[in-house]
Amino acid sequence: MAKTNPGRFFEDYSIGQVMDHAVPRTVSGGERALYHALYPARHALYSSDEFARASGLPESPMDDLVAFHVVFGKSVPDVSLNAVANLGYADGRWRKPVYAGDTLRSSSEVIGLKQNSNGKTGVVYVRTKGLNQRDEVVMEYVRWVMVRKNDLDAPAPETVVPELAKVVDPETLAVPEGLDFSGYDFTLAGEPYRWADYEVGEKIDHVDGVTIEEAEHMLATRLWQNTAKVHFDATFRPDGQRLIYGGHVISMARALSFNGLANAQMIVGLNGGAHANPCFSGDTVRAWTEVLDKAETAAPGVGALRLRLVATKGVVDFKLKDDAGKYLPEILLDLDYWALVPV
């Protein structure tokens, strides 16, 4: 019997199937330091214990996307080892902050299946949950991924495409216990702009750009223990290129958004997201944001902004799709999320 894991193929999934993913991971200050080394991340709440304590938290938590990457990486061997591409996200919620010393594990349930017309691939929809050492859900999200078939003669499953809310209801957003921005220090945070300064429909060019390199991408993808073949094996794609992990683009764009959104401190909801086009080494990532909505929260001094974060290949002209509704070729990422900001 072969003892190596070839990964699941499309025909290996079934609706309701639950996969408890292997290798829990204890996160530490090492993850924080590497995250800041890999991305130009500067949000104060994730940089300073003292700033976090002044905001009502016991210490500086891990960046929300550290939690996302770790939880996502656990799921790859079972969900997307044989993926062609990760396609999108929806209905994501950060339930609790993750602190140094927490141990994360994840579990996924198959909630949708759809074989593609070519008969060679299919789309798998999963709801993934990340839990800490106290079995508390720290985050959850839905994603869908295109996966190869191994047996092309395997019958197509019944098509099930889950109905997903287009927007996470802001009244259900989990504001961390104790979070209080009533004494927020705008000088230390880096910008003076608060909740009231942002208008729905406003678009922000984040100005800066970062050229993606193989070295950083390889380090990041290994750091998150993401084992998907398309990210490592240049022979796995017909074009002979390694696909940049989509989460790497998400973190890069989020870090670039500091310039103009330095006070969008915490991500608490993921309404939707799409990796519109592939990213490869040598591409220069730039970013812009559109303010989609605003909401109040019950926490003192804390408001929420619904933001559309767009990552592009080297150009920012605030255009997203063509007349036919298809993403323009320079668009890498379209991410719709809720962030907490001082009122």
N, C-alpha and C positions, 0 to 999 in steps of 0.2 A: 504493500500500500504506500502510495506517495505521501510523504509527510509535509511537503511544502504546500503553501496556500496559493492557488492560481487566482483567487478572487472570484466573486460571484459575477455571472453574466446575466443578461436580461431575463432569460428563461428561468433563472433560479429564484426569482422574486415572486411573492404572492401577496395579495391584499390581506392586511392584518398581521403579517409576519413581523415579529419583534426581534431585534438584534441588540444584544447587550455587548457593547464594544470593549475590546481588551485594553489592557495596560493603562490603569489610572495614572494620573500625573500630579505630583505635588509641585505647585508653583512657588517661586521665591523671588527675591530681589534680582536674581540672574535674568529671569524673563523680562523684568522691567528694564534692566540695563540694556539687554539685547534689543528689546523693542525700540528703545530710544536711539540705539545705534543704527538700526535698520531703517527707521523712518524719522523724518524731522518732526517728531512729536514733542509738543511743548505745552499742552494744556496743564494749567497749574494744579488742578485737583489730583492729577496723576503723577505730578512731579515732586510734590512737597507734602510731607506728613503734617507740617504746621499749617499749611493752607487748608488741608483736609480737616484738621481738627477745628480750625476756625469756622469751618462750614458744617460742623456738627457730626462729622464722622470720626471714628476712633483713630484712623490713620489713613494714609493715602492708599486707595485700592488699586488693583491692577487695572490698566486700561481696559475698557469694555471689550475692545477688539482682541486683547490677549485671551480673555475668556472665550470669545467666539472662535479664535484660531485653535485653541487647545481642544475645545469640544468638537469642532469640525474635524480636526486631524484624527481624533479617536475613531470617527465614523468612516474614514476613507477606506480602510481595508475591507470593510463589509459592504459599503455602499458604492464607492466610485473608483475602486482599484482599476477596473477595466473601462473607465469612462472615456468617452470622446470629449466631453466638455461638461462642466457644471453650468447650468442654464439660468437659474434664477432662485429668488428667495421670496418669502411672504410670511406674514403673521408671526413676526419675531418679537420676543419680549425678554428683556433683562430683568430678572426677578430679584436678584440680590447681588450686592457687590462681592467681588472675589478679592481676598487679601492674601498676602504672602503667607505661606504655610498651609493654605487650603489645598485639598486634594480633589481633583476633578475627574469624573468619568462621564460617559455618555451612553445613551441608548436611543435607538431609532425604530420607528414603526412605519411600515410601508402603507401609504394611504392612497396611492394611485399608480396606475400602469397604463401605458399607451405604446403599442408597437408602431414604429414608423413605417411609412409606405414602402420603403426600400427592402423591408424584411430583414435587414442586417443589424438594426439597432432599435432601441426603444427608450422611452422616457420613464424613469422611476421617480415617484414622488415620495418623500419621507418626511416625517416629523421627528426631529432630533431634540432630545433634552439633555442638558448638562446638569449633573448633580454634584454636590460637594460631599465631604466626609460625614455630614449629618443627614444625608439623603434629602437635602433641600434642593429644589430646582433653582439653579442660578440663572439659567437662560434656556430658551426653547425657540425653535424656528422651523419653518417648512422650507425644504429646497427640492428642486427637481434637477435631474442629471440624465444626460444621454449616455446609455451604456450599450456596449457591443453585445451581440448574440454570439454564442460559441457554436451552438447547433442551429444552423440556418433552417433546418426542417422542423424545429420545434414549433408547435402551434402557437399562434398569437393568443395572448390572454384576452379576456373580456376587457374592453377599454373602460377604465375608471379614472376620471379627471376630477380631483377634489374641488369643491367650491370653497374658495378662500376669500376672506374679507379683504377688500382693497386697502383699507386703512385700519390700523389698530385704534380702537376707541380711546381717545386721550383720557377719559375718565377711568380707564382700567390700567393706565401706566403705573408701574411700581416705582414710586419715589423712595429711595433708600431711607430707612428709619433714621430719624435725627437730622436729615439734611436741612440746612437752614442757611439761606443766602442773604438774610436781612442785614448782616454785617460784612458783606462781600467786599473784598479789597480789589478794586478795579486796577489800581496801579500795579500790584503784584501779578494780577492775571494777564496784563499786557495790553488791554484795550478798554475804552470807556463805554462800549455799546452794551445796552441792556435790552431786555425783552421789548420794551416800548419803542426802541429805536429801529426795530425791524418791521417792515411792511409786507403784507402778503402781495406776492407778485414781484418783489424786489429780486434782482439778480446781482450776484457778487462774483467778480473775477478775482480769484485767489492769487493771481499774478505769477507766483513762482512755478518752476518746473523741475522735475528730476528725471534724468535719463536712467532707465532700468538697465542694470548690469546682471550678467549671469551669476557673478559671485554672491551678490546680496540676495538674489532670488533663491539660489541653492541653499544658502545659510538659513534663510527664513523658512523655507519649505521643510527643511530638516528639523529646524527648531520646533515647528508645530507638529512634527512627526506625521506629516502628510506624505503618504507613500504612492500616490497616484502616478502611474507609469508615464503619463503625458508630460509630467513636470521634470522627469529625470532622464528618460531614455530617448535620445534623439532619433533612434530608429523606429520609434513607436508611431510616428506620424509620417505621412507620405512626403511632406516638405522637409523632413530632416531637422525640424526645429523643436526645441523644448518649449512647451507652453508655459507662460508665466502663471503661477497660481493666482486665481482671481482674488483671493483674500489679500494677497500682496498688493494688488492694485487698490483694493478697498482701503487698506491701512495707509497707503501712500497718499491717496486722495484725501482721506480724513485728516492726515497730518498737514497736508498743504492748505486745508481749509482753515487752519489756525489764523491765517492772515485774512481777517474779516469776520471770523467767528471764534475768536479766542475765548469767548465766554460761553460758548456752547459746550459745557463741561462734560456732560454725561449722556451717552446714548442709552435710551431706555426702550425704544420701540423700533422695529424694522417692518415698515409697511409693505415694501416690495423692493425688488432689485433684479437687475439683469446684467449679465456680462455680454454686452452687445456685440463686441468683436474681440478676437484674440489679441493678446499682448505678447510681444516677444522682446528678447534682449535687444537693446539699441533704441527702443521706442522711448520718446520723452513724454512723460505724463504731466499734464496740467489739469487744473480742476476749476469748476465754477459751481455755484450753488444758487438755487431758486428757493425763496421762502414760499411755502405752499399753504401754511396755516399757522395759527397761534392758539394756545389753550392755556388756561389757568390751572394751577394745582393747589391742593390744600396745604402744601408745605410752605413755611414762612419764607417769603422773598424768592420763591421758585416758580418760574413759568416754563412752558414748553413751546418749542418751535418745531413745526414739521418742515423738514428741509429735503430738497432734492439735490443730491450731490452727483455731479457728472464729471467723470474723468475722460480726458481726450488725449489723442496722440498729437501733441505739439501745437494745437491751435485752440483758441477760445473765441468763438463768435456767437455763443449762446444759441446755436442751432443744434437740434437733437435728431430730428427725423426728416426724411424727404417727403415729397407730396403724396407718396403712396403709403406713408406711415411706417416706413422701414428706417431703422437706425442708420445714420450716416456712417460711412466706413471709418471715420476718425474717432467715433465714440467707442470708448472701452467699457465704461461702467455707467449705469443709471441706477442710483440708490436713493430710496425714499425712506427717511427715518425721522424719529422724534428725538430731540435733544433737550436737556434741562439747562436753563439759563437764568441768571439773576433778573428779577423784576426791577 
